[in-house]
Amino acid sequence: KGPYFGNTIINTLALEVLFCCVVAGICSLFGNSTLLYVSYKKKHLLKPAEYFIINLAVSDLGLTLSLYPMAITSSVYHRWLYGKTVCSVYAFCGMLFGICSLTTLTLLSVVCFVKVCYPLYGNRFNSAHGCLLIACAWVYALLFACSPLAHWGEYGPEPYGTACCIDWRLSNEHSSARSYTVALFIFCYILPCCVILASYTGILVTVQASRKTMKQHSLRQTHMSSIQTIIVKLSVAVCIGFFAAWSPYAVVSMWAAFGHVENIPPLAFAMPAMFAKSSTIYNPIIYLMLRPNFRRIMCRDIGTLCHACLKGCLCRQCSAECCSKRKIRVRLRAVHRQTNRLPSANSSAQPPVVKLKHHSCEKCKDAFQCFSHYPQMCGVTNLAASGDLSKDQETPVSQIQKQEAESVFPNKPLTLVFCTFGKCCANTCGPINCILLF
């Protein structure tokens, strides 16, 4: 398989790199999947600028699924296992998803800058603009990822032997490959760095200026200070994450292009590659932890699911317990306006029937769907069996209301069943009151 497809790192260090790959892969898979799930849960509330966060999660998840499995298995066997063709595909996926991720971060910083510093123009930013910019990010990444396939630069194994990327030896020997490496350095590192730094610096300056103007309004200042704190934290975190992930790889690529590749230790290539792959972990942490709307939905849904699993609060058990509570039946008369007249006393027409969909626990696909159908389940289950018990437990107040209602409207009974429960679901859903009309 070629002289450079074997692991050239010391075994102890190779095990450490393998362990880091496994941990990073698991964290990236969980973090980006959670970010996509939270985005799906709030899909009707998404702002156009948040489309970039979704695209960022998609590109990071694609990088995780396409790179980590092959890198981990190759590290276990201390050599690249999949041949030269798959090596090129591996490197292509790494370039495509990696450049798309950093381009998305760059575009997001520009959009945030316009919305914060120039709100008159930022408020005009809509979903169509967001989708267009995301498409541009993918085209930009595809352009650089396809260039080595067109022989402007070449894909090959990394010097440490268990992964693939740009062929650094070729970029050191041939001017065309070196020009591709320089273009990557300028347009995929220097330019995004400058744009991100300029954007978030402008945001911080604007936030600081608005903080000074709000000092005279104490209440509003408290609200604005919390928003400003979030913006500052988000800006600093994005900048630190970007530089920590991509700076080591950019430095090593320039070292390989203009220095002596033979003098560069294999570990100097392995560690920057790990930092670059770890960018898939930073992004979900930044946007899930520092954005209150994402964090609120994540904590609510994950907390509800974990609580339901730990407590064993199944829908069937809660429904049975809820429906064993006391029910108060109040018989009222429905008023139907027909040509602005009340119905006659001898009318024998039947009352309108309101049909309810039956939501069975067997049909629930997950805990959240069960909780969303809880009120219907409580009122429908065992309704016929509890009818006689409800009649025997009518209170004096309900009997008086029943007599008054029957004296006013002799026919057309309308039954309202108030199913009140708070104890059985207090630990999961909170107190719920459901009103079912029959």
C-alpha positions as CSV (number, residue, x, y, z in Angstrom):
1,K,0.0,0.0,0.0
2,G,2.9,2.3,-0.3
3,P,5.7,3.4,1.9
4,Y,3.8,6.1,3.8
5,F,0.7,4.1,4.8
6,G,2.2,2.9,8.1
7,N,2.0,4.5,11.5
8,T,5.2,6.4,12.3
9,I,4.2,7.6,15.8
10,I,5.5,5.9,18.9
11,N,3.0,3.3,20.2
12,T,2.4,5.1,23.5
13,L,1.7,8.4,21.7
14,A,-0.4,6.5,19.1
15,L,-2.6,5.2,21.9
16,E,-3.1,8.7,23.3
17,V,-4.0,10.0,19.9
18,L,-6.5,7.0,19.5
19,F,-8.1,7.8,22.8
20,C,-8.5,11.5,21.9
21,C,-10.1,10.5,18.6
22,V,-12.6,8.3,20.3
23,V,-13.6,10.9,22.9
24,A,-13.7,13.6,20.3
25,G,-15.9,11.5,18.0
26,I,-18.4,10.6,20.7
27,C,-18.6,14.2,22.0
28,S,-19.0,15.6,18.5
29,L,-21.7,13.1,17.5
30,F,-23.7,13.8,20.7
31,G,-23.2,17.6,20.6
32,N,-24.1,18.1,17.0
33,S,-27.0,15.7,17.1
34,T,-28.4,17.5,20.1
35,L,-27.9,20.9,18.3
36,L,-29.9,19.6,15.3
37,Y,-32.6,18.1,17.6
38,V,-33.0,21.4,19.5
39,S,-33.2,23.3,16.1
40,Y,-35.9,20.9,15.0
41,K,-37.9,21.4,18.2
42,K,-37.9,25.2,17.7
43,K,-38.1,25.1,13.9
44,H,-41.1,27.4,13.8
45,L,-39.2,29.9,15.9
46,L,-35.9,29.9,14.1
47,K,-34.5,33.2,13.0
48,P,-32.7,33.5,9.7
49,A,-29.4,34.0,11.4
50,E,-29.8,30.7,13.2
51,Y,-29.8,28.8,9.8
52,F,-26.1,29.2,9.9
53,I,-25.9,27.3,13.2
54,I,-27.9,24.5,11.7
55,N,-25.6,24.4,8.7
56,L,-22.6,24.4,11.0
57,A,-24.0,21.4,12.9
58,V,-24.7,19.6,9.6
59,S,-21.1,20.1,8.3
60,D,-19.6,19.2,11.6
61,L,-21.7,16.0,11.8
62,G,-20.7,15.1,8.3
63,L,-17.1,15.5,9.1
64,T,-17.5,13.4,12.2
65,L,-19.3,10.6,10.4
66,S,-17.0,10.5,7.4
67,L,-13.6,10.9,9.1
68,Y,-13.7,9.5,12.7
69,P,-14.6,5.9,12.0
70,M,-11.8,5.3,9.4
71,A,-9.3,7.3,11.5
72,I,-10.1,5.3,14.6
73,T,-10.0,1.9,13.0
74,S,-6.7,2.7,11.2
75,S,-5.2,3.9,14.5
76,V,-6.1,0.6,16.1
77,Y,-4.1,-1.3,13.5
78,H,-1.4,1.3,13.3
79,R,-1.8,1.8,9.5
80,W,-4.2,3.1,6.9
81,L,-6.6,0.2,6.1
82,Y,-8.6,1.4,3.1
83,G,-6.3,2.0,0.1
84,K,-5.5,5.0,-2.0
85,T,-8.9,5.6,-3.5
86,V,-10.7,5.8,-0.1
87,C,-7.8,7.9,1.1
88,S,-8.7,10.5,-1.6
89,V,-12.4,10.3,-0.6
90,Y,-11.5,10.7,3.1
91,A,-9.3,13.8,2.4
92,F,-12.0,15.2,0.1
93,C,-14.7,14.9,2.8
94,G,-12.3,16.4,5.4
95,M,-11.7,19.4,3.1
96,L,-15.3,19.9,2.1
97,F,-16.8,19.8,5.6
98,G,-14.0,21.6,7.3
99,I,-13.9,24.5,4.9
100,C,-17.7,24.7,4.9
101,S,-17.7,24.8,8.7
102,L,-15.2,27.7,8.9
103,T,-16.9,29.6,6.0
104,T,-20.2,29.3,7.9
105,L,-18.6,30.7,11.0
106,T,-17.3,33.6,8.9
107,L,-20.6,34.3,7.4
108,L,-22.4,34.1,10.7
109,S,-20.0,36.6,12.2
110,V,-20.7,39.0,9.3
111,V,-24.5,38.6,9.8
112,C,-24.2,39.2,13.5
113,F,-22.1,42.3,12.9
114,V,-24.7,43.8,10.5
115,K,-27.6,43.0,12.8
116,V,-26.0,44.5,15.9
117,C,-24.1,47.4,14.4
118,Y,-26.4,48.3,11.5
119,P,-29.9,47.2,12.6
120,L,-31.6,49.2,9.9
121,Y,-30.0,46.8,7.3
122,G,-29.8,43.8,9.6
123,N,-33.6,43.7,10.1
124,R,-34.0,43.2,6.4
125,F,-32.1,39.9,6.5
126,N,-34.6,37.1,5.9
127,S,-34.7,33.4,5.3
128,A,-33.9,33.7,1.6
129,H,-30.8,35.6,2.3
130,G,-29.7,33.0,4.8
131,C,-30.3,30.1,2.4
132,L,-28.4,31.9,-0.4
133,L,-25.4,32.5,1.9
134,I,-25.4,28.9,3.0
135,A,-25.4,27.7,-0.6
136,C,-22.4,30.1,-1.3
137,A,-20.6,28.5,1.7
138,W,-21.0,25.0,0.2
139,V,-19.9,26.1,-3.3
140,Y,-16.9,27.9,-1.8
141,A,-15.9,24.7,0.1
142,L,-16.6,22.5,-2.9
143,L,-14.3,24.6,-5.1
144,F,-11.3,24.1,-2.8
145,A,-12.2,20.4,-2.1
146,C,-12.4,19.5,-5.8
147,S,-9.2,21.3,-6.8
148,P,-6.8,18.4,-5.8
149,L,-9.0,16.0,-7.8
150,A,-8.3,18.3,-10.8
151,H,-4.6,18.0,-10.0
152,W,-4.2,21.5,-8.5
153,G,-2.6,20.0,-5.4
154,E,-2.9,16.3,-4.5
155,Y,-4.5,14.3,-1.8
156,G,-2.4,11.7,0.0
157,P,-1.6,10.1,3.4
158,E,-0.7,12.2,6.4
159,P,3.0,11.8,7.4
160,Y,1.9,9.9,10.6
161,G,0.3,7.3,8.4
162,T,-3.2,6.7,9.7
163,A,-5.2,9.5,8.0
164,C,-5.2,11.4,4.7
165,C,-5.2,15.0,3.7
166,I,-3.2,17.3,1.4
167,D,0.0,15.6,0.2
168,W,2.5,17.9,2.1
169,R,5.6,16.3,0.5
170,L,4.3,17.1,-2.9
171,S,3.5,20.7,-1.9
172,N,7.1,21.0,-0.8
173,E,8.5,19.7,-4.1
174,H,6.2,21.1,-6.9
175,S,5.2,24.7,-7.4
176,S,1.6,24.0,-8.4
177,A,0.9,22.0,-5.2
178,R,2.6,24.8,-3.2
179,S,0.4,27.4,-4.8
180,Y,-2.6,25.4,-3.8
181,T,-1.4,25.3,-0.2
182,V,-0.8,29.0,-0.2
183,A,-4.3,29.6,-1.6
184,L,-5.7,27.5,1.2
185,F,-3.8,29.4,3.8
186,I,-4.9,32.8,2.5
187,F,-8.5,32.2,1.6
188,C,-9.4,29.5,4.2
189,Y,-7.5,30.8,7.2
190,I,-6.2,34.4,6.9
191,L,-9.3,35.8,5.3
192,P,-11.8,34.1,7.7
193,C,-9.6,35.1,10.6
194,C,-9.6,38.8,9.6
195,V,-13.3,38.8,8.9
196,I,-14.2,37.1,12.2
197,L,-11.9,39.3,14.2
198,A,-13.2,42.5,12.6
199,S,-16.8,41.5,13.0
200,Y,-16.7,40.5,16.6
201,T,-14.5,43.5,17.4
202,G,-17.1,45.8,15.9
203,I,-19.8,44.0,17.9
204,L,-18.0,44.5,21.1
205,V,-17.4,48.1,20.4
206,T,-21.1,48.7,19.7
207,V,-22.1,46.8,22.9
208,Q,-19.7,48.9,24.9
209,A,-21.1,52.1,23.5
210,S,-24.7,51.0,24.1
211,R,-23.7,50.2,27.7
212,K,-22.6,53.7,28.3
213,T,-25.8,55.2,26.9
214,M,-28.0,53.0,29.1
215,K,-26.4,53.9,32.4
216,Q,-29.2,56.4,33.2
217,H,-32.0,53.8,32.9
218,S,-31.4,51.4,35.8
219,L,-34.1,48.8,34.9
220,R,-33.4,48.7,31.3
221,Q,-29.7,48.7,32.0
222,T,-30.1,45.5,34.0
223,H,-31.9,43.8,31.0
224,M,-29.4,45.1,28.5
225,S,-26.4,44.1,30.6
226,S,-27.5,40.5,30.5
227,I,-27.9,40.6,26.7
228,Q,-24.5,42.3,26.4
229,T,-22.9,39.7,28.6
230,I,-24.2,36.9,26.3
231,I,-23.0,38.7,23.2
232,V,-19.5,39.3,24.7
233,K,-19.2,35.6,25.8
234,L,-20.4,34.3,22.5
235,S,-18.0,36.6,20.5
236,V,-15.0,35.6,22.6
237,A,-15.8,31.9,22.6
238,V,-16.2,31.8,18.8
239,C,-12.9,33.6,18.3
240,I,-11.0,31.3,20.7
241,G,-12.5,28.2,19.3
242,F,-11.7,29.1,15.7
243,F,-8.1,30.0,16.5
244,A,-7.5,27.0,18.7
245,A,-8.9,24.6,16.0
246,W,-7.3,25.9,12.9
247,S,-4.1,27.8,13.8
248,P,-1.9,24.8,14.5
249,Y,-2.9,23.2,11.2
250,A,-2.3,26.4,9.2
251,V,1.2,26.8,10.7
252,V,2.2,23.3,10.0
253,S,0.9,23.5,6.4
254,M,3.2,26.5,5.8
255,W,6.1,24.8,7.5
256,A,5.6,21.8,5.2
257,A,5.3,23.9,2.1
258,F,8.3,26.1,2.6
259,G,10.5,24.1,5.1
260,H,12.0,20.7,5.1
261,V,9.3,18.1,5.5
262,E,11.8,15.4,6.6
263,N,12.6,17.5,9.7
264,I,9.0,17.8,10.8
265,P,8.1,15.1,13.4
266,P,5.0,13.0,12.6
267,L,3.5,14.1,15.9
268,A,3.6,17.7,14.7
269,F,1.1,16.7,11.9
270,A,-1.0,14.5,14.2
271,M,-1.7,17.0,16.9
272,P,-2.8,19.9,14.6
273,A,-5.1,17.4,12.7
274,M,-6.6,16.5,16.1
275,F,-7.2,20.2,16.9
276,A,-8.8,20.8,13.5
277,K,-11.1,17.8,14.0
278,S,-12.0,19.0,17.5
279,S,-13.6,22.1,16.0
280,T,-16.7,19.8,15.7
281,I,-16.9,19.8,19.5
282,Y,-16.4,23.5,20.1
283,N,-19.3,24.7,18.0
284,P,-22.1,22.8,19.6
285,I,-20.8,23.7,23.1
286,I,-20.6,27.4,22.2
287,Y,-24.1,27.6,20.8
288,L,-25.8,25.2,23.1
289,M,-24.3,26.6,26.3
290,L,-24.2,30.4,25.5
291,R,-27.5,30.9,23.6
292,P,-30.3,31.0,26.1
293,N,-33.1,30.0,23.6
294,F,-31.2,26.8,22.6
295,R,-30.1,26.0,26.1
296,R,-33.7,26.4,27.4
297,I,-35.2,24.0,25.0
298,M,-32.3,21.5,25.4
299,C,-32.6,21.5,29.2
300,R,-36.4,21.2,29.1
301,D,-36.6,18.3,26.7
302,I,-33.6,16.3,28.0
303,G,-34.6,16.9,31.6
304,T,-38.1,15.7,30.9
305,L,-36.9,12.6,29.1
306,C,-34.4,11.7,31.8
307,H,-36.9,12.3,34.6
308,A,-39.4,10.1,32.9
309,C,-36.9,7.3,32.4
310,L,-35.6,7.5,36.0
311,K,-39.0,7.7,37.7
312,G,-40.6,5.1,35.5
313,C,-43.5,7.4,34.9
314,L,-45.1,5.6,31.9
315,C,-48.2,7.0,30.2
316,R,-50.4,4.1,31.0
317,Q,-49.6,4.2,34.7
318,C,-50.1,8.0,34.9
319,S,-53.3,7.8,33.0
320,A,-54.8,5.1,35.2
321,E,-53.8,7.0,38.4
322,C,-55.2,10.2,37.0
323,C,-58.5,8.8,36.0
324,S,-59.0,7.3,39.5
325,K,-59.3,10.8,40.9
326,R,-62.7,12.3,41.7
327,K,-64.7,13.7,38.9
328,I,-67.3,16.4,39.1
329,R,-70.0,16.1,36.5
330,V,-72.0,19.2,35.8
331,R,-75.0,18.9,33.4
332,L,-75.6,22.1,31.5
333,R,-77.8,22.9,28.5
334,A,-76.4,24.0,25.2
335,V,-77.8,27.1,23.6
336,H,-78.2,26.9,19.9
337,R,-79.2,30.0,17.9
338,Q,-81.5,29.1,15.1
339,T,-82.9,32.3,13.4
340,N,-82.2,34.2,16.7
341,R,-84.6,32.0,18.7
342,L,-84.2,29.6,21.6
343,P,-85.0,25.9,20.9
344,S,-88.5,24.8,21.8
345,A,-89.1,22.9,25.0
346,N,-90.5,19.9,23.1
347,S,-87.6,19.6,20.7
348,S,-86.2,16.1,20.8
349,A,-83.1,16.8,18.8
350,Q,-80.0,15.2,20.1
351,P,-77.1,17.3,21.4
352,P,-74.1,17.8,19.1
353,V,-71.4,15.2,19.5
354,V,-67.8,16.2,19.8
355,K,-65.6,13.4,18.7
356,L,-62.1,13.2,20.2
357,K,-59.2,11.3,18.8
358,H,-58.1,8.4,21.0
359,H,-54.4,8.6,21.8
360,S,-53.3,5.3,23.1
361,C,-50.0,4.8,24.8
362,E,-49.1,2.0,22.4
363,K,-49.2,4.5,19.6
364,C,-46.9,7.0,21.3
365,K,-43.5,7.0,19.6
366,D,-41.7,8.8,22.4
367,A,-42.1,10.3,25.8
368,F,-42.7,13.8,24.5
369,Q,-45.6,12.6,22.3
370,C,-47.2,10.9,25.3
371,F,-46.9,14.0,27.4
372,S,-48.4,16.1,24.6
373,H,-51.5,13.8,24.5
374,Y,-51.9,13.6,28.3
375,P,-55.1,15.7,28.6
376,Q,-57.0,13.7,26.0
377,M,-55.9,10.3,27.5
378,C,-57.0,11.3,31.0
379,G,-60.5,12.2,29.9
380,V,-61.1,9.4,27.5
381,T,-59.8,6.4,29.4
382,N,-62.3,4.4,31.5
383,L,-64.9,7.1,31.0
384,A,-67.8,4.7,30.9
385,A,-66.6,2.8,33.9
386,S,-66.4,6.0,36.0
387,G,-69.8,7.4,35.0
388,D,-71.7,5.7,37.8
389,L,-69.1,6.7,40.4
390,S,-69.3,10.3,39.3
391,K,-73.0,10.4,39.7
392,D,-72.9,9.1,43.2
393,Q,-70.3,11.7,44.2
394,E,-72.1,14.8,43.1
395,T,-71.7,17.6,45.6
396,P,-74.6,19.8,46.8
397,V,-73.2,22.7,44.7
398,S,-73.3,20.6,41.6
399,Q,-76.8,19.4,42.3
400,I,-78.0,23.0,42.7
401,Q,-76.3,24.0,39.4
402,K,-77.9,21.0,37.8
403,Q,-81.4,21.9,38.9
404,E,-81.0,25.5,37.8
405,A,-79.7,24.5,34.4
406,E,-82.5,22.0,33.9
407,S,-85.1,24.6,34.9
408,V,-83.8,27.0,32.2
409,F,-83.0,24.6,29.4
410,P,-85.1,21.4,29.6
411,N,-83.3,19.5,26.8
412,K,-80.0,19.2,25.0
413,P,-77.7,18.2,27.9
414,L,-74.1,19.1,27.6
415,T,-71.7,17.3,29.9
416,L,-68.5,18.8,31.0
417,V,-66.1,16.5,32.7
418,F,-63.4,18.2,34.7
419,C,-60.5,15.8,35.2
420,T,-58.2,17.5,37.6
421,F,-55.0,15.9,38.5
422,G,-51.8,17.3,39.9
423,K,-50.2,14.6,42.1
424,C,-49.5,11.9,39.6
425,C,-47.8,14.1,37.0
426,A,-46.4,16.8,39.4
427,N,-42.9,15.3,38.9
428,T,-43.0,15.3,35.1
429,C,-45.6,17.5,33.5
430,G,-46.7,19.7,36.3
431,P,-50.4,20.1,37.4
432,I,-52.7,19.6,34.4
433,N,-56.4,20.4,34.1
434,C,-58.2,19.0,31.1
435,I,-61.8,19.8,30.1
436,L,-63.5,17.3,27.8
437,L,-66.8,18.2,26.1
438,F,-69.3,15.5,25.2
